[in-house]
Amino acid sequence: MRALFRRRRDDEWDRPPAPAEVTLQAIGFVRNGVAKPRPRGWDRVESRLEFLPEHTGRLEGIERYSHALIVAYLDVAAGAPEKPETLTLASGRRYGILATRSQLRPNHLGVSVATIVGHDGATVLVRGLDAIDGTPILDIKPYLPEYDSVPEARIPGA
């Protein structure tokens, strides 16, 4: 398998077919005492990301970064009775669910940037993660401004 990723840039390569179904495993859980989803106020919330023990070594050096991208499975949203195709935002404008930050997405994935406050063993302390207590963590990645920041990005007006 290792040889698959050691090809030279000019080598020919046929991409294998992509799977239609994907199975993911939680690598940890959010702990913060926030019992239910809310629309705002996350910037002041501190969360402990408690990773499973087998991932402790994989976190080495994460505290050297100021921020991280956290990918979570919004499991509570998966049980929501409403599965909207569109939402009308506070601005009165209507958007397709994939053009919003709503948790009611087809795959209920959440991606957030949070400030790293500390790291000890299998625990990473963050501030600003918009995920409730018990939310499964699927991945964490260091925030890299050259890849993750787009100063000229545009969003629709209010």
C-alpha positions in Angstrom: 0.0 0.0 0.0 2.9 2.4 0.8 4.0 2.3 -2.9 0.7 3.7 -3.9 1.8 7.1 -2.5 5.4 7.0 -3.5 4.9 7.6 -7.2 6.6 10.4 -9.0 4.6 13.3 -10.2 5.0 12.4 -13.9 4.1 8.7 -13.4 0.8 7.6 -14.9 -1.9 6.7 -12.4 -5.4 5.4 -12.8 -7.6 6.4 -9.9 -9.5 3.5 -8.4 -13.3 3.9 -8.3 -14.6 5.9 -5.4 -16.9 4.1 -2.9 -20.5 5.3 -2.8 -20.7 4.5 0.9 -18.1 5.4 3.5 -17.8 4.1 7.1 -16.0 6.3 9.6 -15.0 5.7 13.2 -15.0 8.3 16.0 -11.5 9.0 17.2 -12.7 11.0 20.2 -15.5 13.0 21.8 -16.3 16.6 22.7 -16.7 17.4 26.4 -18.0 20.8 27.2 -21.3 20.7 29.2 -23.4 22.3 26.3 -26.4 20.0 26.3 -28.2 21.1 23.1 -27.4 22.8 19.8 -27.6 26.6 19.7 -27.1 29.2 16.9 -24.5 31.4 18.5 -22.2 32.1 21.5 -19.7 29.4 20.7 -16.7 31.7 20.7 -16.7 31.7 24.5 -17.1 27.9 24.9 -14.1 25.8 26.0 -14.2 22.2 25.0 -12.1 19.2 25.9 -11.5 17.0 22.9 -11.0 13.6 24.5 -9.4 11.3 22.0 -9.4 7.5 22.3 -6.1 6.3 23.9 -4.8 4.7 20.6 -4.7 8.2 19.1 -2.5 9.8 21.8 0.7 9.6 19.8 -1.0 11.0 16.7 -1.6 14.3 18.6 2.0 15.0 19.3 2.9 18.6 18.4 -0.7 19.8 18.0 -0.1 22.4 20.8 2.5 24.1 18.6 -0.3 25.4 16.4 -2.7 28.2 17.4 -5.8 26.8 15.7 -7.1 23.5 14.5 -9.8 22.3 12.0 -12.1 19.9 13.8 -14.3 17.5 11.8 -17.2 16.1 13.8 -20.2 13.9 13.2 -23.3 15.9 14.2 -25.1 12.8 15.6 -28.0 14.7 17.2 -28.9 16.3 13.8 -29.0 12.8 12.2 -32.2 12.1 14.3 -33.9 15.3 13.5 -37.4 14.7 12.0 -36.9 17.5 9.5 -34.6 17.0 6.5 -34.9 20.3 4.6 -33.7 20.8 1.1 -33.7 24.6 1.6 -33.6 27.0 4.6 -34.7 30.6 4.9 -32.1 32.5 6.9 -32.6 35.4 9.2 -31.9 37.7 6.3 -35.1 36.4 4.6 -33.0 34.9 1.8 -33.6 31.2 0.8 -30.6 28.9 0.4 -30.1 25.2 -0.4 -29.1 23.3 2.7 -25.6 22.8 1.3 -25.2 26.6 0.9 -25.7 27.1 4.7 -23.8 26.1 7.8 -26.8 24.2 9.1 -26.3 20.9 10.9 -29.2 19.4 9.0 -27.0 18.3 6.1 -27.2 15.0 4.2 -24.2 13.6 6.1 -24.3 15.7 9.2 -20.6 16.6 9.1 -19.4 19.7 11.1 -16.1 21.4 10.3 -15.0 24.2 12.6 -11.9 26.2 13.3 -11.1 26.4 17.0 -8.3 28.0 19.1 -6.0 25.5 20.7 -5.7 26.3 24.4 -3.7 23.3 25.5 -2.8 19.7 24.9 -2.1 16.9 27.5 -1.9 13.3 26.4 -5.1 12.3 24.7 -6.9 15.6 25.5 -6.8 18.8 23.5 -8.5 21.9 25.0 -10.0 24.2 22.5 -12.1 27.4 22.4 -14.8 28.2 19.8 -15.8 24.8 18.7 -19.5 24.7 17.8 -20.3 21.2 18.9 -22.3 20.0 21.9 -21.2 17.6 24.6 -20.6 14.1 23.4 -20.3 14.9 19.7 -18.0 12.3 18.0 -14.8 13.7 16.6 -13.8 12.3 13.2 -10.6 14.2 12.6 -8.4 17.1 13.7 -6.0 19.0 11.5 -3.7 21.9 12.2 -5.0 25.2 10.7 -2.6 26.4 8.1 -3.2 30.0 6.9 -1.7 29.4 3.5 -4.3 26.7 2.8 -7.2 27.5 5.1 -7.5 31.3 4.9 -9.0 33.0 1.9 -8.9 36.8 2.6 -10.6 37.6 -0.7 -13.5 35.1 -0.1 -17.0 36.6 -0.6 -20.3 35.8 1.1 -23.8 37.0 0.3 -24.8 40.3 1.8 -27.1 40.3 4.7 
